[in-house]
Amino acid sequence: MNPNDPLAQLRDIHLPAAVSAWPLAPGWWMLILLAIASLSYLAWHVLQRNRVKLYRRQALEKVQQLELTQPDNTVANVFEVLKQTANISYAGQSVSSQNINDFVDFLKRSCPQPVFQDLPQDLSTILYGKQSASNNPSKITGQVINSAKVWITEHVANDTPGAKA
């Protein structure tokens, strides 16, 4: 080696140590916390919405069960389910204590879809009277069940069971 040769004194380039991914920078911690908070809120919102709509699912299940079993008083049982649903959905308004014609008018007003059209005027006789050939409810049972399903799924309510609508 020549002591006068300055190039002989050079060394190879040494790279610095690799940058570690851990510990995370404060910005990443804030992003992780924001993501956790957002997912928690979303999960809470979905659970609340699911709980609020529970009465609708239970009422639909009861009506579908009545449709399958077809007891003699199906129409009366469907209106019983509708009154229970209205009590939950419109708590404090006592809509289920109205006479049957007023209750049907309420059902029509509270649903944006046309429901319970062409029902006979003597509906209380069909519901609560003795069954005979002249007032056989089997003619309107299908219509009442279909209208009940539409009303249960589409009625406009506060959607907070137990709260005033």
Z-matrix of the N, CA and C atoms (Angstrom, degrees):
N
C 1 1.433
C 2 1.515 1 109.97
N 3 1.222 2 110.27 1 139.88
C 4 1.464 3 117.74 2 -179.46
C 5 1.517 4 108.84 3 -96.26
N 6 1.351 5 117.48 4 122.16
C 7 1.448 6 118.92 5 -176.74
C 8 1.522 7 111.89 6 -70.47
N 9 1.279 8 118.23 7 -16.64
C 10 1.456 9 120.37 8 179.22
C 11 1.534 10 113.14 9 -86.68
N 12 1.306 11 116.49 10 -9.79
C 13 1.462 12 120.58 11 -178.08
C 14 1.533 13 109.34 12 -86.73
N 15 1.334 14 118.16 13 106.36
C 16 1.466 15 119.95 14 -178.38
C 17 1.529 16 113.07 15 -69.05
N 18 1.331 17 118.46 16 -24.33
C 19 1.464 18 120.42 17 -179.50
C 20 1.537 19 111.44 18 -69.96
N 21 1.268 20 116.78 19 -23.18
C 22 1.458 21 120.43 20 -179.93
C 23 1.519 22 111.08 21 -71.48
N 24 1.317 23 116.28 22 -19.84
C 25 1.455 24 119.65 23 -178.43
C 26 1.549 25 112.62 24 -87.75
N 27 1.348 26 117.80 25 -6.26
C 28 1.477 27 120.60 26 -179.38
C 29 1.527 28 111.07 27 -71.99
N 30 1.316 29 115.84 28 148.86
C 31 1.457 30 122.18 29 177.39
C 32 1.532 31 108.35 30 -117.55
N 33 1.325 32 116.18 31 162.22
C 34 1.465 33 119.85 32 177.45
C 35 1.528 34 110.00 33 -64.29
N 36 1.338 35 114.82 34 156.05
C 37 1.470 36 120.77 35 178.43
C 38 1.519 37 108.68 36 -72.48
N 39 1.313 38 115.12 37 130.54
C 40 1.468 39 120.76 38 177.11
C 41 1.516 40 108.72 39 -102.91
N 42 1.328 41 116.37 40 121.67
C 43 1.468 42 120.78 41 178.05
C 44 1.519 43 109.52 42 -78.90
N 45 1.356 44 116.12 43 148.43
C 46 1.468 45 117.87 44 177.78
C 47 1.524 46 110.21 45 -71.35
N 48 1.290 47 116.34 46 166.77
C 49 1.467 48 121.61 47 178.16
C 50 1.527 49 109.29 48 -63.53
N 51 1.330 50 117.03 49 149.86
C 52 1.474 51 121.75 50 -179.18
C 53 1.534 52 109.58 51 -63.22
N 54 1.326 53 114.33 52 146.13
C 55 1.455 54 120.25 53 179.55
C 56 1.525 55 108.18 54 -73.75
N 57 1.299 56 117.17 55 129.18
C 58 1.459 57 122.32 56 -178.00
C 59 1.532 58 110.46 57 -82.11
N 60 1.320 59 115.86 58 142.66
C 61 1.463 60 120.45 59 176.79
C 62 1.521 61 111.20 60 -81.47
N 63 1.291 62 116.11 61 -12.05
C 64 1.449 63 120.29 62 -178.50
C 65 1.507 64 108.96 63 -125.02
N 66 1.243 65 120.70 64 136.97
C 67 1.452 66 132.50 65 0.73
C 68 1.522 67 111.26 66 -75.03
N 69 1.322 68 113.48 67 152.13
C 70 1.455 69 119.59 68 -178.09
C 71 1.523 70 110.87 69 -72.99
N 72 1.299 71 113.61 70 152.66
C 73 1.460 72 119.92 71 176.67
C 74 1.531 73 108.85 72 -72.83
N 75 1.323 74 118.59 73 156.36
C 76 1.474 75 121.23 74 -178.40
C 77 1.536 76 113.52 75 -57.15
N 78 1.307 77 117.86 76 -32.11
C 79 1.469 78 120.45 77 178.79
C 80 1.512 79 112.22 78 -63.18
N 81 1.333 80 116.66 79 -38.51
C 82 1.463 81 120.15 80 177.65
C 83 1.526 82 111.00 81 -67.41
N 84 1.334 83 117.60 82 -38.65
C 85 1.470 84 120.25 83 177.48
C 86 1.526 85 110.26 84 -62.26
N 87 1.331 86 116.69 85 -40.61
C 88 1.468 87 119.41 86 179.11
C 89 1.526 88 110.22 87 -66.22
N 90 1.328 89 117.71 88 -38.90
C 91 1.456 90 120.97 89 178.28
C 92 1.529 91 111.14 90 -65.28
N 93 1.326 92 117.03 91 -40.67
C 94 1.463 93 120.57 92 177.62
C 95 1.529 94 110.59 93 -64.12
N 96 1.321 95 117.97 94 -43.77
C 97 1.466 96 121.13 95 178.33
C 98 1.524 97 111.54 96 -63.60
N 99 1.321 98 116.66 97 -39.62
C 100 1.462 99 120.40 98 177.90
C 101 1.527 100 110.86 99 -64.59
N 102 1.325 101 117.10 100 -40.96
C 103 1.463 102 120.69 101 178.07
C 104 1.524 103 111.12 102 -65.08
N 105 1.320 104 117.55 103 -42.21
C 106 1.470 105 120.65 104 178.81
C 107 1.525 106 110.31 105 -64.70
N 108 1.323 107 116.94 106 -42.79
C 109 1.468 108 120.00 107 179.12
C 110 1.524 109 110.75 108 -64.41
N 111 1.315 110 117.74 109 -41.37
C 112 1.462 111 121.12 110 179.82
C 113 1.524 112 111.25 111 -64.75
N 114 1.323 113 117.29 112 -44.63
C 115 1.463 114 120.28 113 178.61
C 116 1.522 115 111.88 114 -66.17
N 117 1.311 116 117.14 115 -36.60
C 118 1.470 117 120.29 116 177.31
C 119 1.521 118 110.90 117 -64.82
N 120 1.326 119 116.96 118 -44.32
C 121 1.465 120 120.43 119 178.58
C 122 1.522 121 110.47 120 -63.64
N 123 1.310 122 117.58 121 -42.59
C 124 1.457 123 121.20 122 179.67
C 125 1.528 124 110.56 123 -62.21
N 126 1.317 125 117.57 124 -44.60
C 127 1.464 126 121.09 125 178.53
C 128 1.526 127 110.95 126 -63.44
N 129 1.331 128 117.00 127 -43.14
C 130 1.465 129 120.38 128 178.32
C 131 1.533 130 110.74 129 -62.36
N 132 1.321 131 117.10 130 -42.84
C 133 1.466 132 121.81 131 -179.59
C 134 1.535 133 110.99 132 -63.77
N 135 1.312 134 117.17 133 -43.05
C 136 1.466 135 120.80 134 179.00
C 137 1.530 136 110.30 135 -64.86
N 138 1.321 137 117.61 136 -42.45
C 139 1.466 138 120.14 137 178.76
C 140 1.521 139 111.83 138 -64.95
N 141 1.334 140 117.25 139 -41.07
C 142 1.465 141 120.38 140 178.04
C 143 1.525 142 110.81 141 -63.04
N 144 1.314 143 116.29 142 -45.10
C 145 1.466 144 120.45 143 -179.58
C 146 1.527 145 110.31 144 -63.58
N 147 1.316 146 116.40 145 -39.78
C 148 1.453 147 121.27 146 178.35
C 149 1.524 148 110.69 147 -64.40
N 150 1.333 149 116.85 148 -41.70
C 151 1.461 150 120.31 149 179.62
C 152 1.529 151 111.58 150 -67.69
N 153 1.326 152 116.41 151 -37.65
C 154 1.457 153 120.54 152 -178.73
C 155 1.532 154 111.10 153 -66.96
N 156 1.312 155 117.54 154 -33.78
C 157 1.467 156 121.54 155 -178.89
C 158 1.525 157 113.29 156 -87.65
N 159 1.320 158 117.56 157 3.81
C 160 1.460 159 121.33 158 -177.09
C 161 1.529 160 111.51 159 -60.82
N 162 1.331 161 117.83 160 -41.58
C 163 1.471 162 119.70 161 -177.79
C 164 1.527 163 111.14 162 -62.15
N 165 1.328 164 117.29 163 -32.82
C 166 1.476 165 120.41 164 178.11
C 167 1.528 166 110.24 165 -67.77
N 168 1.324 167 116.76 166 -44.56
C 169 1.465 168 119.54 167 -179.81
C 170 1.531 169 111.46 168 -64.21
N 171 1.328 170 116.66 169 -40.89
C 172 1.462 171 119.48 170 179.60
C 173 1.522 172 111.29 171 -66.35
N 174 1.323 173 117.32 172 -39.92
C 175 1.467 174 120.35 173 179.14
C 176 1.527 175 110.63 174 -66.18
N 177 1.328 176 117.21 175 -42.55
C 178 1.466 177 120.00 176 177.32
C 179 1.528 178 111.04 177 -61.25
N 180 1.302 179 115.92 178 -39.53
C 181 1.465 180 119.73 179 178.96
C 182 1.532 181 110.72 180 -63.41
N 183 1.333 182 117.10 181 -41.59
C 184 1.470 183 120.54 182 178.94
C 185 1.526 184 110.99 183 -64.59
N 186 1.336 185 116.60 184 -42.53
C 187 1.470 186 119.82 185 -179.44
C 188 1.530 187 110.02 186 -66.22
N 189 1.313 188 117.63 187 -41.10
C 190 1.461 189 119.90 188 178.38
C 191 1.522 190 111.17 189 -65.74
N 192 1.315 191 116.98 190 -35.54
C 193 1.460 192 120.30 191 176.67
C 194 1.536 193 110.11 192 -66.18
N 195 1.328 194 116.65 193 -40.60
C 196 1.465 195 119.74 194 176.80
C 197 1.524 196 111.12 195 -64.42
N 198 1.311 197 116.20 196 -37.41
C 199 1.460 198 120.31 197 179.62
C 200 1.527 199 110.94 198 -64.02
N 201 1.324 200 116.68 199 -37.04
C 202 1.463 201 120.11 200 -178.66
C 203 1.520 202 112.45 201 -76.67
N 204 1.332 203 116.95 202 -37.45
C 205 1.462 204 119.12 203 -175.97
C 206 1.521 205 112.61 204 -81.46
N 207 1.333 206 118.30 205 -31.66
C 208 1.467 207 123.96 206 178.51
C 209 1.536 208 113.33 207 51.10
N 210 1.346 209 118.19 208 59.76
C 211 1.469 210 118.27 209 173.38
C 212 1.534 211 110.14 210 -70.99
N 213 1.322 212 116.11 211 172.32
C 214 1.459 213 120.74 212 -177.38
C 215 1.525 214 112.38 213 -62.41
N 216 1.307 215 117.89 214 -33.31
C 217 1.460 216 121.56 215 -176.07
C 218 1.527 217 111.09 216 -107.53
N 219 1.316 218 116.90 217 45.73
C 220 1.466 219 121.27 218 -177.34
C 221 1.514 220 111.54 219 -60.62
N 222 1.325 221 118.02 220 -44.66
C 223 1.464 222 121.29 221 -177.66
C 224 1.523 223 110.35 222 -61.54
N 225 1.324 224 117.55 223 -44.12
C 226 1.469 225 120.55 224 178.36
C 227 1.526 226 110.61 225 -63.70
N 228 1.321 227 117.13 226 -40.20
C 229 1.470 228 120.14 227 178.92
C 230 1.520 229 111.57 228 -66.60
N 231 1.327 230 117.78 229 -36.87
C 232 1.463 231 120.99 230 177.64
C 233 1.527 232 109.70 231 -64.60
N 234 1.320 233 117.23 232 -43.34
C 235 1.465 234 119.31 233 178.20
C 236 1.523 235 111.43 234 -67.57
N 237 1.316 236 117.66 235 -29.69
C 238 1.463 237 120.43 236 174.72
C 239 1.537 238 110.19 237 -64.61
N 240 1.326 239 116.92 238 -43.31
C 241 1.468 240 121.19 239 177.25
C 242 1.528 241 109.87 240 -64.22
N 243 1.325 242 117.07 241 -40.52
C 244 1.466 243 120.65 242 178.82
C 245 1.526 244 111.22 243 -63.51
N 246 1.323 245 116.84 244 -39.35
C 247 1.464 246 119.50 245 178.64
C 248 1.526 247 111.11 246 -67.50
N 249 1.330 248 117.29 247 -39.04
C 250 1.463 249 120.24 248 176.61
C 251 1.529 250 110.45 249 -63.09
N 252 1.326 251 116.42 250 -42.52
C 253 1.463 252 121.02 251 179.52
C 254 1.521 253 110.75 252 -65.16
N 255 1.327 254 116.65 253 -41.09
C 256 1.465 255 120.18 254 178.67
C 257 1.527 256 110.78 255 -65.95
N 258 1.337 257 117.93 256 -36.64
C 259 1.465 258 120.64 257 176.72
C 260 1.524 259 111.48 258 -61.33
N 261 1.324 260 116.65 259 -39.06
C 262 1.460 261 120.40 260 179.53
C 263 1.522 262 110.38 261 -73.06
N 264 1.317 263 115.46 262 -45.84
C 265 1.458 264 120.36 263 -173.79
C 266 1.526 265 112.84 264 -73.55
N 267 1.293 266 117.42 265 -34.75
C 268 1.468 267 122.59 266 -177.97
C 269 1.526 268 109.35 267 -121.05
N 270 1.300 269 116.41 268 56.81
C 271 1.459 270 121.74 269 -177.30
C 272 1.524 271 110.12 270 -61.52
N 273 1.289 272 115.94 271 139.27
C 274 1.455 273 120.82 272 177.91
C 275 1.518 274 113.92 273 87.88
N 276 1.318 275 118.62 274 -5.51
C 277 1.464 276 120.31 275 -178.78
C 278 1.519 277 112.35 276 -101.62
N 279 1.295 278 118.64 277 -8.68
C 280 1.474 279 125.11 278 178.91
C 281 1.522 280 112.44 279 46.90
N 282 1.322 281 116.33 280 47.31
C 283 1.461 282 120.08 281 179.24
C 284 1.518 283 111.33 282 -74.06
N 285 1.307 284 117.85 283 -24.90
C 286 1.461 285 119.61 284 -177.33
C 287 1.525 286 112.40 285 -76.84
N 288 1.317 287 117.70 286 -12.64
C 289 1.461 288 119.28 287 179.33
C 290 1.519 289 112.65 288 -87.79
N 291 1.312 290 117.41 289 0.05
C 292 1.465 291 121.23 290 178.46
C 293 1.528 292 109.49 291 -73.87
N 294 1.336 293 115.07 292 161.99
C 295 1.461 294 117.07 293 174.44
C 296 1.524 295 108.57 294 -68.20
N 297 1.312 296 116.69 295 166.69
C 298 1.459 297 120.44 296 -169.43
C 299 1.531 298 112.31 297 -63.92
N 300 1.322 299 118.54 298 -36.77
C 301 1.464 300 120.22 299 -179.88
C 302 1.536 301 111.35 300 -68.31
N 303 1.331 302 116.45 301 -41.78
C 304 1.464 303 119.30 302 176.43
C 305 1.528 304 111.17 303 -66.32
N 306 1.332 305 116.35 304 -36.29
C 307 1.457 306 119.77 305 178.68
C 308 1.527 307 110.80 306 -65.91
N 309 1.319 308 117.03 307 -41.11
C 310 1.471 309 120.44 308 177.30
C 311 1.525 310 110.10 309 -64.58
N 312 1.335 311 117.24 310 -39.32
C 313 1.469 312 119.42 311 175.87
C 314 1.527 313 110.97 312 -62.56
N 315 1.321 314 117.18 313 -39.89
C 316 1.463 315 120.65 314 175.97
C 317 1.523 316 110.82 315 -61.60
N 318 1.340 317 116.73 316 -43.64
C 319 1.463 318 120.21 317 178.83
C 320 1.524 319 111.15 318 -60.54
N 321 1.318 320 116.38 319 -39.72
C 322 1.468 321 120.05 320 178.92
C 323 1.532 322 111.07 321 -66.14
N 324 1.331 323 116.63 322 -40.66
C 325 1.471 324 120.45 323 -178.63
C 326 1.527 325 112.89 324 -70.46
N 327 1.316 326 117.05 325 -32.41
C 328 1.464 327 119.86 326 -173.78
C 329 1.522 328 113.69 327 -88.17
N 330 1.317 329 117.95 328 2.87
C 331 1.458 330 120.94 329 -179.54
C 332 1.529 331 109.68 330 -123.17
N 333 1.335 332 117.70 331 130.82
C 334 1.466 333 119.38 332 179.54
C 335 1.525 334 112.86 333 -71.49
N 336 1.324 335 117.95 334 -19.94
C 337 1.463 336 121.72 335 178.32
C 338 1.534 337 108.92 336 -89.67
N 339 1.319 338 117.25 337 151.28
C 340 1.471 339 118.76 338 176.06
C 341 1.528 340 110.78 339 -71.15
N 342 1.311 341 115.50 340 121.76
C 343 1.460 342 120.81 341 -179.55
C 344 1.518 343 109.40 342 -132.47
N 345 1.327 344 115.14 343 155.66
C 346 1.463 345 123.88 344 175.76
C 347 1.527 346 111.72 345 54.28
N 348 1.317 347 116.13 346 45.54
C 349 1.454 348 121.55 347 176.21
C 350 1.529 349 108.55 348 -84.49
N 351 1.298 350 116.54 349 150.67
C 352 1.473 351 123.92 350 174.80
C 353 1.522 352 113.71 351 58.93
N 354 1.320 353 117.12 352 35.24
C 355 1.456 354 119.48 353 173.44
C 356 1.523 355 108.37 354 -80.43
N 357 1.306 356 117.54 355 146.62
C 358 1.466 357 119.31 356 179.32
C 359 1.529 358 111.29 357 -66.96
N 360 1.318 359 115.98 358 153.86
C 361 1.455 360 121.58 359 179.84
C 362 1.533 361 112.01 360 -68.23
N 363 1.319 362 116.60 361 -29.26
C 364 1.467 363 120.71 362 -178.50
C 365 1.534 364 110.92 363 -93.25
N 366 1.310 365 116.08 364 46.08
C 367 1.457 366 120.99 365 -177.63
C 368 1.528 367 111.61 366 -63.37
N 369 1.323 368 117.78 367 -35.94
C 370 1.466 369 119.59 368 179.30
C 371 1.530 370 111.10 369 -65.65
N 372 1.311 371 117.65 370 -32.04
C 373 1.465 372 120.48 371 176.46
C 374 1.525 373 109.93 372 -68.48
N 375 1.309 374 116.51 373 -40.59
C 376 1.466 375 120.21 374 178.63
C 377 1.528 376 110.38 375 -65.98
N 378 1.321 377 116.30 376 -39.65
C 379 1.467 378 119.61 377 -176.90
C 380 1.517 379 113.10 378 -74.34
N 381 1.328 380 116.02 379 -43.32
C 382 1.465 381 118.92 380 -168.87
C 383 1.522 382 114.49 381 -117.04
N 384 1.322 383 117.29 382 -5.27
C 385 1.453 384 119.91 383 -179.60
C 386 1.520 385 111.48 384 -89.42
N 387 1.320 386 115.51 385 175.06
C 388 1.455 387 119.52 386 176.83
C 389 1.526 388 108.37 387 -73.53
N 390 1.307 389 115.19 388 143.92
C 391 1.457 390 120.57 389 -177.91
C 392 1.528 391 108.84 390 -78.01
N 393 1.320 392 114.90 391 132.03
C 394 1.456 393 120.89 392 175.89
C 395 1.518 394 107.14 393 -141.77
N 396 1.308 395 116.78 394 178.32
C 397 1.467 396 120.79 395 -178.97
C 398 1.527 397 111.08 396 -66.68
N 399 1.336 398 117.07 397 -30.05
C 400 1.464 399 119.82 398 -176.71
C 401 1.532 400 113.12 399 -78.31
N 402 1.323 401 117.69 400 -28.78
C 403 1.468 402 119.19 401 -179.19
C 404 1.527 403 111.52 402 -119.78
N 405 1.295 404 117.18 403 43.37
C 406 1.458 405 122.64 404 -179.70
C 407 1.525 406 109.99 405 -70.56
N 408 1.336 407 118.22 406 117.94
C 409 1.462 408 120.17 407 -177.54
C 410 1.524 409 113.87 408 -77.85
N 411 1.331 410 117.89 409 -3.54
C 412 1.461 411 118.85 410 -177.92
C 413 1.522 412 111.96 411 -64.01
N 414 1.335 413 117.42 412 -21.71
C 415 1.468 414 120.37 413 178.03
C 416 1.521 415 111.88 414 -69.23
N 417 1.316 416 116.24 415 -33.95
C 418 1.470 417 118.94 416 -175.59
C 419 1.522 418 112.97 417 -105.45
N 420 1.325 419 118.18 418 -1.13
C 421 1.461 420 120.57 419 -176.38
C 422 1.523 421 111.89 420 -59.76
N 423 1.322 422 117.53 421 -47.36
C 424 1.466 423 121.01 422 -179.88
C 425 1.514 424 111.95 423 -61.75
N 426 1.327 425 115.86 424 -42.00
C 427 1.468 426 120.08 425 179.45
C 428 1.532 427 110.81 426 -65.10
N 429 1.310 428 117.34 427 -41.95
C 430 1.460 429 121.24 428 -179.41
C 431 1.526 430 110.33 429 -66.24
N 432 1.333 431 117.24 430 -41.40
C 433 1.463 432 120.38 431 179.75
C 434 1.518 433 110.43 432 -64.81
N 435 1.327 434 117.34 433 -45.13
C 436 1.472 435 119.98 434 179.73
C 437 1.530 436 111.22 435 -64.38
N 438 1.316 437 117.39 436 -42.46
C 439 1.462 438 120.37 437 178.11
C 440 1.528 439 110.93 438 -65.32
N 441 1.329 440 116.45 439 -37.08
C 442 1.468 441 120.00 440 178.62
C 443 1.522 442 110.66 441 -64.14
N 444 1.325 443 117.02 442 -41.82
C 445 1.472 444 120.21 443 178.14
C 446 1.520 445 110.69 444 -62.22
N 447 1.330 446 116.13 445 -42.95
C 448 1.471 447 119.77 446 179.62
C 449 1.523 448 109.77 447 -64.80
N 450 1.333 449 117.71 448 -45.16
C 451 1.464 450 119.96 449 -178.56
C 452 1.525 451 111.03 450 -62.98
N 453 1.322 452 117.38 451 -43.40
C 454 1.465 453 120.32 452 -177.68
C 455 1.522 454 110.48 453 -61.51
N 456 1.315 455 117.40 454 -41.63
C 457 1.466 456 119.19 455 -177.29
C 458 1.516 457 113.08 456 -81.38
N 459 1.336 458 118.47 457 -27.83
C 460 1.463 459 120.74 458 -170.88
C 461 1.523 460 115.47 459 -110.45
N 462 1.329 461 119.58 460 -7.70
C 463 1.461 462 118.64 461 -174.31
C 464 1.522 463 111.15 462 -62.87
N 465 1.308 464 113.76 463 146.73
C 466 1.462 465 120.61 464 -178.90
C 467 1.519 466 107.58 465 -91.86
N 468 1.313 467 114.86 466 119.52
C 469 1.458 468 119.83 467 -178.98
C 470 1.508 469 108.40 468 -141.04
N 471 1.302 470 114.37 469 174.01
C 472 1.456 471 120.25 470 176.19
C 473 1.518 472 110.42 471 -68.36
N 474 1.327 473 118.24 472 -19.81
C 475 1.455 474 125.48 473 -177.82
C 476 1.519 475 112.51 474 58.12
N 477 1.292 476 115.67 475 23.93
C 478 1.452 477 120.19 476 171.61
C 479 1.516 478 106.76 477 -122.61
N 480 1.346 479 117.41 478 90.78
C 481 1.454 480 118.49 479 -177.73
C 482 1.505 481 111.63 480 -54.99
N 483 1.311 482 114.08 481 133.03
C 484 1.452 483 120.11 482 -179.08
C 485 1.511 484 113.29 483 93.89
N 486 1.319 485 118.35 484 -11.82
C 487 1.462 486 121.36 485 178.88
C 488 1.518 487 109.22 486 -102.48
N 489 1.302 488 115.49 487 155.61
C 490 1.456 489 119.16 488 178.97
C 491 1.512 490 109.51 489 -72.26
N 492 1.331 491 114.65 490 137.25
C 493 1.475 492 119.70 491 -179.07
C 494 1.507 493 110.41 492 -87.88
